[in-house]
Amino acid sequence: MHPHRIVAAVTLALGASVPVVAGAAVATAQVAPAPMAAMTVSRTGTFEKLLSMSSFELKVGMKSYAVKTNAMTHITDNGMKERLSSLKKGETLTVKGELEMGTILATSVVVGR
């Protein structure tokens, strides 16, 4: 086989295979599942214990949730702002926030409801 025929054959083979590879990559990206979105929830239960300076355990029936707070979380008791550290074991809390994989990122925590 002549050298220019080998180059033409390789070029033709590469040119033909590139769209197939690119098409496979696009098809894979379209089929890949989207990440699960967090679900907005409201849970009422009892305060069990602090897990850290910004999280605590909430017991709802037989299930426990880790509840994470941040600077945007509102913690109130009778309409008055409270600190996470002031919560006591056994207090009834209503937590609203985003549930993801058993952990609630709280937007609000209301004591006594």
C-alpha positions, -999 to +999 in steps of 0.1 A: +000+000+000+013+035-009+020+060+020-006+085+007-033+057+007-024+049+043-028+085+054-061+087+035-074+055+051-064+067+086-079+101+080-111+085+068-112+061+097-106+089+123-131+111+106-158+084+107-151+075+143-151+109+159-189+116+154-196+082+168-175+089+200-190+124+203-225+110+198-219+084+225-207+111+249-238+133+242-261+103+246-246+094+279-249+130+292-286+131+282-294+098+299-275+105+332-300+111+360-303+145+375-292+149+411-320+145+436-334+178+448-339+185+484-375+183+496-391+211+518-405+196+550-420+205+583-413+182+613-425+185+649-407+165+675-386+167+706-351+182+710-327+154+720-292+169+721-268+193+705-246+176+679-224+206+673-225+244+677-248+245+646-267+212+646-289+191+669-309+159+669-347+160+666-368+129+675-400+125+656-418+094+667-394+065+662-372+085+638-343+109+645-332+136+622-299+156+623-309+192+620-283+217+607-286+254+612-268+283+596-268+321+598-301+322+578-320+299+603-346+316+625-349+301+660-379+315+680-397+309+712-431+328+716-420+351+688-387+360+705-353+351+690-335+323+707-301+307+705-295+271+696-276+266+728-307+277+749-328+246+737-334+220+763-338+182+761-374+172+757-387+206+743-412+204+715-398+219+683-413+225+648-385+225+622-390+237+587-364+233+560-349+212+533-346+174+538-318+157+521-306+122+530-320+122+565-306+156+574-327+188+576-311+221+568-334+243+589-348+276+577-369+280+610-371+263+644-401+272+666-401+262+702-433+248+718-455+241+687 
